[in-house]
Amino acid sequence: MDQKEIEAYIIQKYQEDEQIMVRIFIQWCHERDLNPEKIYHEAYPSQPPNKLLKELTEEKEAFEMTIDSGTLINVLQVFGNDDLAHTVSAYANKQ
C-alpha cells in the first residue's frame, strides 16, 4: 500500500466506525423513547443538524441487542463526543 491508499483506508475505517457509534446512540435513544436529534442538539446547540444522524435515524435499522448507558457513554468518549456523553449520562440518571 502506498501512502494515499493507507490514508484512504484509515478514513474509510473511521467513517465505518462513526456510523456504528451513531447507530448505537440512535438505538439507545429508541429503547428509551427519546429523540436522538433533540439530544444531540442539547449537547451541541451551536452546531447545525448532524446529517449522518438524520440519515441513520430515518433508516430505523435496529440492533438486536439492548444498549447499556455506560457502553454508549464509553463509545461516545472514544470518538471525542464528550458533550454528548455528558448529556446521555444526564438522561440515563433521570431514568
N, C-alpha and C positions, 0 to 999 in steps of 0.2 A: 504494500500500500504506500502510495506517496502521501505527501503532507495534505493535499487537498482532499483525498479520499478519507484520510483519518479525521480531518475536521468535519467533513460531511457525515461520517459515521457517528461521531460524537454528538453532533447537532440532532441527527435523527433519533438517537437513543434518548437524549434529553427530552425531545418532544414526545416520544412514546411514553416515557416515564411521567411527564407532566400530564398527559391525558389520563393516565391511571390515577394520579393524585386527584385530578378534578373529578373523575368518576367516583372515587371513594368519598370525596366531600359531598357530591350530589346524593349518593346512596345514604350516607349518614343523615343528611337533611330529610330525605324522603321517609326514612324509618321513623323520624320524629315529627313528621308533618310540618316541616319548616321549609321556607322558600330559600334555596341556595343563593339566588341572585340578591335577595334582600340582605342576607347575612354577609355576603361578600361586600355589598355596598356599605354596610355598617362598619366593616373592618377597613375599607378603603374608600371613604366618602369623596375624596377629591379625584379618584380615578374614573375614567369612562367605563361603561359596562364591559365586562370581560367577554370577548367574542367566543372563546373556546367554551367557557362556562355556559353561555347561552345556547350554543350549538349542542353540547352534550346534554343539557337539561331537556332540550326539545326531543332528543332521541329516546330518553327514558329507558335506557338499557340498564337493567338492574343486575347487581351481583347476586350470586346465590349464597350469600353469607351476610351475617349481621356485622356492621362496622362498629367497633368499640370506640368510644370517645378518645381514650388515651392513644389508641393506634392512629386515629385521624390526626390528633394533635402532633404526634411524633412525625408523621408523614409530612404534614404542613411545614413543620420546622425544618425538616431536611431540605425542603425546597425554598427556605428563606421566607415563608409566609407567616412570620411571627405574629403580625397583627391579626390575621385571620385565625391563627391558632388560639390567640387570646380571646377572640370573640366566640369561637367554638367552645372554649373552656367555660366561658360565662354562661352560654346556653346550656351546656352539659350540667353545670352546677345548679341551674334553675329546675332541672327535671329530676 
